[in-house]
Amino acid sequence: MGRKYHVQTFGCQMNEHDSERIAGLLEADGLERSERSDDADVVVLNTCCIRENADDRLYGSLGWLKPWKEERDGRQIVVAGCLSQKDRGRVRERAPWVDVVMGTHNVHRAADLVATAVESGPITEILDEAVLDDHALFPSALPVSREVSYRAWVTIQIGCDNTCAYCIVPAVRGREYSRAPEDVVAEVRRLAESGVTEVTLLGQNVNSYGRDLAMAERRAGADVRTRPRFASLLRDAAAVEGIRRVRFTSPHPKDMNDEALNAMATSPAVCEHLHFPLQSGSDRVLAAMHRGYTGSRYLERVAAARATVADLAVTTDVIVGFPGETEADFCESLEIVAEAGFDAAYLFVFSPRDGTEAARMIDRFVDAGAVADRFTRMKAVLDRSAVQRHAARVGRTEEIVVEGRNERRPGQLSGRTRQNKLVHFECDEPLRPGTYAMVEIVSAARFHLGGRLREVTAEPSHRRRLDVAAC
């Protein structure tokens, strides 16, 4: 019997994509995927450190993995991702039974490190920055093993050059580097040839994509403008034959320009969904966060986006309780959120992360009771907007791509609209994930829509499981 691996992913889409690459490398090295840790010989925890409870989740998982490892000789535990990049040697100090600790810049070394640990014992390898002269700079250059075969992440950029006071990402992901546009488009083309119909362009700040490439060209003597090239990349990716949907995440409001919005509006494959992180509606708090825009400027960009892109869904992120946030600041945020009328939102309580500027603002931390009250009030406004936006879609017929069975109601299937809205619908016939269909929307709830199947418009063209292959 061959050795098996199991990957558990915490955090964002970038981590999910890294996990696909780790899985691909392990499979290329002869390991087989296991859906359960109980059946695995190697368990990989790909960690996140954005929220404070990330530490608790990791060390809690490592606690129950200790007896798992002791049950059978040869079992290995790998800790990868942002939290290991941040904590470095602390992971092994707290959990000495871990075999491999690796950071965000050496995903390409996953299989080698597992093999080294078998031969030589536990190993910690944390690179301080990306390997610029190696194909490993971008995860998409590595072998891949995807659980979903009809859609794929495509990395266009790594790192972040912003200085948001609350964010640990620049410390664990490093400087911003853009991938060559021809490499991105070539990967999208290969994915389309394999049957993938939906791609998500992935980066920490996607709409600043290409600014560093332009600056490098200027330093080399070229007469070019040092501006982002995201709009051009978006058009080129959307023009690839076989690609029906293009998404991207996440843009920064300060970098969203009319050129990118026009590319969304004029490229049929680009979905009508914009995730647009607000974080706060108070100008004073936004300045303390170093966000680079005001509440009114944010609303102007939302209005411009909706005026340019027909039937656009706008989602967001909001933080309550940032250090120094007063009741007046919070009320300003409520007003901005109410005026924006979001389709959905991720709402967070401020979480101090060691190594960030905001974590040092201890004297300005907001009382926990006040934060809890504000969270409840903000949630009520966000939920109201979501319900209103969803209710407005009842009676329409929407294109959805089937994702699979509704886990709560086996008689139903679930799919996503172009606006990224989840739709549950009755269906007597089995439809494979990746099938495109038209569904009449008959009901609306806060987090999903209810529908009725009208017709299947496209059968899936992907293989049931993509082979491990270098892109």
C-alpha positions in Angstrom: 0.0 0.0 0.0 1.3 3.5 -0.9 1.6 6.3 1.6 -1.4 8.7 1.8 -1.7 12.3 2.7 -4.4 14.6 3.9 -4.4 18.4 3.7 -6.4 20.7 6.0 -6.6 24.3 4.9 -7.3 27.4 7.0 -7.9 30.9 5.7 -8.1 32.6 2.3 -8.2 31.6 -1.3 -4.4 32.0 -1.5 -4.0 29.3 1.1 -6.5 27.1 -0.7 -4.4 27.5 -3.9 -1.2 26.7 -2.0 -2.8 23.6 -0.7 -3.7 22.5 -4.2 0.0 22.8 -5.1 1.2 21.0 -2.0 -1.2 18.2 -2.8 0.1 18.1 -6.4 3.7 17.9 -5.2 3.0 15.1 -2.8 1.1 13.2 -5.5 3.9 13.7 -7.9 6.2 12.2 -5.2 4.0 9.0 -5.1 1.6 9.8 -2.2 -2.2 9.3 -2.6 -4.9 11.6 -1.4 -7.0 10.7 1.6 -10.2 12.4 2.5 -9.7 11.7 6.2 -6.7 12.2 8.4 -7.4 8.8 10.1 -6.4 7.0 6.9 -3.4 9.2 6.2 0.3 8.8 6.8 1.1 12.5 6.3 -1.2 15.3 7.5 -0.6 18.9 6.3 -2.1 21.8 8.2 -1.9 24.9 5.9 -2.4 27.7 8.3 -3.7 31.3 8.4 -2.8 34.0 10.8 -5.3 36.8 9.9 -7.5 36.2 13.0 -6.5 35.8 16.6 -8.2 32.4 17.0 -6.0 31.0 14.2 -3.4 30.2 16.8 -6.0 28.3 18.9 -7.2 26.4 15.9 -3.7 25.3 14.9 -2.5 24.2 18.3 -5.8 22.6 19.1 -5.4 20.6 15.9 -1.8 19.7 16.7 -3.0 18.5 20.1 -5.3 15.8 18.7 -2.8 14.9 16.1 -0.2 13.9 18.7 -2.0 10.7 19.6 -2.8 10.2 15.9 0.9 10.2 15.1 1.7 7.9 18.0 -0.8 5.3 16.8 1.3 4.2 13.8 5.0 4.4 13.0 6.0 6.6 10.1 3.2 9.1 10.4 4.2 12.7 9.8 2.7 16.1 10.6 3.5 19.2 8.4 2.7 22.8 9.4 2.7 25.2 6.5 1.4 28.6 5.6 1.2 32.1 7.2 1.1 31.1 10.9 4.3 29.1 10.6 5.9 31.9 8.6 5.0 34.3 11.4 5.8 32.0 14.4 8.8 30.2 12.9 10.5 28.2 15.7 7.6 28.7 18.1 5.5 26.0 16.4 8.1 23.3 17.2 8.5 24.7 20.7 4.8 24.3 21.4 4.4 21.1 19.5 7.8 19.2 19.3 6.0 16.2 17.6 5.7 18.2 14.4 7.9 16.8 11.6 8.0 19.7 9.1 7.5 23.4 9.6 7.6 25.4 6.4 6.6 29.0 5.4 4.8 30.7 2.6 7.8 31.1 0.4 8.7 27.4 0.1 5.6 25.7 -1.1 7.7 24.3 -3.9 9.8 22.4 -1.3 6.9 20.5 0.3 7.6 17.0 -1.0 11.4 17.4 -0.5 10.9 18.5 3.1 8.6 15.5 3.9 11.2 13.2 2.4 14.0 14.8 4.3 12.2 14.5 7.6 11.8 10.7 6.9 15.5 10.4 6.5 16.9 12.9 8.9 14.2 13.8 11.4 12.2 17.0 12.1 13.0 20.0 10.0 12.1 23.7 10.0 12.6 25.7 6.9 11.3 29.3 6.7 12.5 31.4 3.8 12.5 35.2 4.4 11.4 36.1 0.9 10.2 34.6 -2.3 12.7 32.7 -4.5 12.9 35.2 -7.4 15.0 33.1 -9.7 12.9 29.9 -9.3 9.6 28.7 -10.9 8.5 28.5 -7.3 7.8 32.3 -7.1 4.2 31.7 -8.2 2.3 28.6 -6.9 0.7 28.2 -10.3 4.0 27.1 -11.8 3.9 23.9 -9.6 2.1 20.6 -10.1 -1.5 20.7 -9.0 -4.2 18.4 -7.6 -7.6 20.0 -7.5 -10.7 18.7 -5.7 -12.9 20.7 -8.1 -12.1 20.2 -11.7 -14.3 22.7 -13.5 -12.9 25.8 -11.8 -9.4 26.8 -10.8 -7.4 29.5 -9.1 -4.8 31.3 -11.1 -2.1 33.3 -9.2 -1.3 36.6 -10.9 0.5 38.3 -8.0 2.0 37.4 -4.6 2.8 39.6 -1.6 1.5 43.1 -0.7 3.0 46.5 -0.6 0.3 48.2 1.4 0.7 49.1 5.1 -2.8 48.5 6.6 -2.3 48.9 10.3 -4.2 45.7 11.2 -2.9 43.3 8.6 -0.2 40.7 9.0 -0.2 39.7 5.3 2.8 41.8 4.1 4.9 40.3 6.9 4.1 36.7 6.0 3.6 37.0 2.2 6.4 39.5 1.5 6.7 42.2 -1.2 4.4 42.5 -4.1 5.4 40.6 -7.3 3.4 40.4 -10.4 3.5 37.4 -12.7 4.3 37.9 -16.4 0.9 38.4 -18.2 1.8 35.9 -21.0 2.4 33.3 -18.3 -1.0 34.0 -16.7 -2.8 33.8 -20.0 -0.9 30.6 -21.0 -2.0 28.9 -17.8 -5.7 30.0 -18.4 -5.5 28.6 -21.9 -4.1 25.2 -20.6 -6.8 25.1 -18.0 -9.5 25.7 -20.6 -8.0 23.0 -22.8 -8.4 20.6 -19.8 -12.1 21.4 -19.5 -12.0 24.2 -16.8 -14.6 26.8 -17.5 -14.2 29.2 -14.5 -11.0 30.8 -13.3 -10.4 33.2 -10.4 -7.5 35.5 -10.8 -5.8 35.5 -7.4 -3.6 38.1 -5.5 -3.4 40.0 -2.3 -4.2 43.3 -4.2 -5.2 42.2 -7.7 -6.0 45.6 -9.1 -2.4 46.9 -8.5 -1.2 44.0 -10.7 1.6 45.0 -13.1 2.7 48.2 -11.4 5.9 46.6 -10.4 6.4 45.2 -14.0 6.0 48.7 -15.4 8.5 50.2 -12.8 11.0 47.5 -13.8 10.6 48.4 -17.5 11.1 52.1 -16.7 14.3 51.3 -14.8 15.5 49.5 -17.8 14.9 52.5 -20.0 11.5 51.9 -21.4 9.1 54.8 -21.9 6.1 53.4 -20.1 3.6 54.6 -17.5 4.0 53.1 -14.0 0.4 52.1 -13.5 -1.4 48.9 -12.9 -2.1 46.6 -15.9 -4.9 44.6 -14.3 -7.6 45.7 -16.9 -5.5 44.4 -19.8 -4.9 41.1 -18.0 -8.6 40.8 -17.2 -9.6 41.2 -20.8 -6.9 38.8 -22.1 -7.9 36.1 -19.6 -11.6 36.5 -20.4 -10.9 36.2 -24.1 -9.5 32.6 -23.8 -11.7 30.2 -25.7 -13.6 27.8 -23.4 -13.6 30.1 -20.4 -17.1 31.0 -19.4 -16.5 32.8 -16.2 -13.7 34.9 -14.8 -13.6 36.2 -11.2 -10.9 38.0 -9.2 -10.1 38.6 -5.6 -9.4 40.8 -3.9 -9.1 44.4 -5.2 -8.3 47.5 -3.1 -10.6 50.4 -3.3 -7.8 52.9 -3.6 -6.6 51.2 -6.8 -9.9 50.5 -8.5 -9.9 52.7 -11.7 -12.4 53.2 -14.5 -10.2 51.1 -16.9 -10.7 48.0 -14.7 -14.5 48.6 -14.4 -14.7 49.0 -18.2 -12.9 45.8 -18.7 -15.5 44.1 -16.4 -18.3 45.6 -18.4 -17.1 44.8 -21.8 -15.7 41.3 -21.3 -18.6 38.9 -21.4 -16.8 36.2 -19.4 -16.0 38.5 -16.4 -18.6 37.9 -13.7 -20.8 40.7 -12.4 -19.4 40.5 -8.9 -17.0 42.9 -7.1 -15.7 42.1 -3.6 -14.7 45.5 -2.4 -13.4 45.6 1.2 -14.6 48.7 3.1 -13.2 47.9 6.6 -14.7 51.1 8.1 -16.8 54.0 7.0 -15.2 56.5 9.4 -12.7 58.7 7.8 -10.7 59.0 11.0 -10.6 55.2 11.5 -9.7 54.7 7.8 -6.8 57.1 8.2 -5.6 55.2 11.3 -5.9 52.0 9.3 -3.8 53.5 6.4 -6.5 52.5 3.9 -5.9 55.4 1.5 -9.5 56.5 0.9 -12.4 58.1 2.6 -15.9 56.9 3.1 -17.3 59.3 0.5 -14.6 58.2 -2.0 -15.5 54.6 -1.4 -19.2 55.3 -2.1 -18.2 57.1 -5.3 -16.3 54.0 -6.5 -19.2 51.7 -5.7 -21.6 54.1 -7.6 -19.2 54.1 -10.5 -18.9 50.3 -10.5 -22.7 49.9 -10.5 -23.2 52.5 -13.2 -20.5 50.8 -15.4 -21.2 47.1 -14.8 -24.8 46.1 -15.3 -26.4 43.9 -12.6 -23.3 44.1 -10.4 -23.3 42.4 -7.0 -21.0 44.2 -4.4 -19.7 42.4 -1.3 -17.4 43.7 1.3 -15.4 43.2 4.5 -16.1 45.3 7.7 -14.1 45.5 10.9 -15.8 46.7 14.1 -13.9 47.8 17.2 -10.6 49.0 15.6 -8.5 50.7 18.2 -9.8 54.1 19.0 -13.1 53.6 17.2 -15.7 55.8 19.0 -19.4 55.5 18.9 -19.5 58.4 16.5 -17.0 56.6 14.2 -19.1 53.5 14.3 -22.3 55.4 13.4 -20.5 56.8 10.4 -19.7 53.3 9.4 -23.3 52.3 9.8 -24.3 55.1 7.5 -21.8 54.2 4.8 -22.8 50.5 5.0 -26.5 51.3 4.8 -26.0 53.6 1.8 -23.8 51.1 0.0 -26.4 48.4 0.2 -24.1 45.4 0.0 -25.2 42.0 -1.3 -23.2 40.2 1.4 -20.4 40.9 3.8 -17.8 39.4 6.0 -18.1 41.1 9.4 -15.1 40.9 11.8 -14.3 42.0 15.3 -10.9 43.6 15.4 -8.3 41.0 16.2 -4.8 42.2 17.2 -2.0 40.4 15.4 1.5 40.4 16.8 3.8 42.3 14.4 1.2 44.8 13.2 0.9 48.5 14.1 -2.6 48.1 15.4 -1.5 45.4 17.9 0.6 48.1 19.7 -2.4 50.4 20.1 -3.2 48.7 23.4 -4.3 52.0 25.2 -6.9 52.5 22.5 -8.5 49.0 22.5 -12.3 49.3 22.6 -14.3 47.7 25.4 -15.4 44.2 24.6 -19.0 44.9 25.5 -19.2 47.9 23.2 -17.6 45.9 20.4 -20.2 43.1 20.8 -23.0 45.7 20.7 -21.6 47.3 17.6 -21.2 43.9 15.9 -24.9 43.1 16.5 -26.0 46.5 15.2 -23.7 46.3 12.1 -24.9 42.8 11.3 -28.5 43.9 11.4 -27.8 46.5 8.7 -25.8 44.2 6.6 -28.4 41.4 6.8 -31.2 43.8 5.9 -29.3 44.8 2.7 -28.6 41.2 1.8 -32.2 40.2 2.1 -33.3 43.2 0.1 -30.8 42.5 -2.7 -31.8 38.8 -2.8 -35.5 39.5 -2.7 -35.1 41.7 -5.8 -33.9 38.7 -7.8 -37.1 36.6 -7.2 -38.8 36.0 -10.5 -35.7 36.3 -12.6 -34.1 33.4 -14.5 -30.4 33.1 -13.6 -27.5 31.2 -15.1 -25.9 28.9 -12.5 -23.0 26.4 -12.5 -23.8 23.3 -10.5 -21.6 22.7 -7.5 -23.2 19.5 -6.2 -25.8 18.3 -3.8 -27.3 20.5 -1.1 -25.8 18.9 2.0 -28.8 19.8 4.2 -31.4 18.7 1.6 -30.2 15.8 -0.5 -33.1 16.2 -2.9 -31.8 19.6 -4.0 -28.7 20.7 -6.0 -26.7 23.8 -5.4 -25.1 26.2 -7.8 -23.7 29.7 -8.1 -24.9 32.6 -10.2 -22.5 34.9 -12.1 -23.0 37.3 -9.1 -21.6 34.5 -6.9 -25.0 33.9 -5.2 -25.7 30.4 -3.9 -28.9 28.9 -5.3 -30.5 25.7 -4.0 -33.0 24.1 -6.5 -35.1 21.0 -6.9 -33.8 18.6 -9.6 -35.0 15.1 -10.4 -32.1 14.3 -12.8 -28.5 14.0 -11.7 -26.4 16.9 -12.9 -22.6 16.7 -12.7 -20.7 19.6 -11.0 -19.7 22.0 -13.7 -23.0 21.8 -15.5 -24.4 25.1 -16.6 -28.2 25.6 -16.3 -30.9 28.3 -16.2 -32.8 28.4 -12.9 -35.9 30.5 -12.1 -35.5 32.2 -8.7 -38.6 31.6 -6.6 -37.5 32.5 -3.1 -34.9 34.5 -1.2 -33.1 34.2 2.1 -30.2 36.0 3.7 -27.4 33.7 2.5 -29.0 31.9 -0.5 -31.7 31.9 -3.2 -34.2 29.2 -3.9 -34.8 28.2 -7.5 -36.5 25.9 -10.1 -34.6 24.3 -12.9 -35.6 25.5 -16.3 -33.0 24.0 -18.7 -29.5 22.7 -18.9 -27.4 24.9 -21.2 -24.0 23.2 -21.1 -22.7 19.9 -20.0 -19.4 19.8 -18.1 -16.3 19.3 -20.3 -13.7 18.6 -17.6 -12.4 15.2 -16.6 -13.8 13.9 -13.4 -10.3 14.4 -11.8 -7.5 16.4 -13.3 -4.2 14.5 -13.5 -1.2 15.9 -11.7 0.6 18.0 -14.2 2.8 21.0 -14.3 1.0 24.0 -15.6 
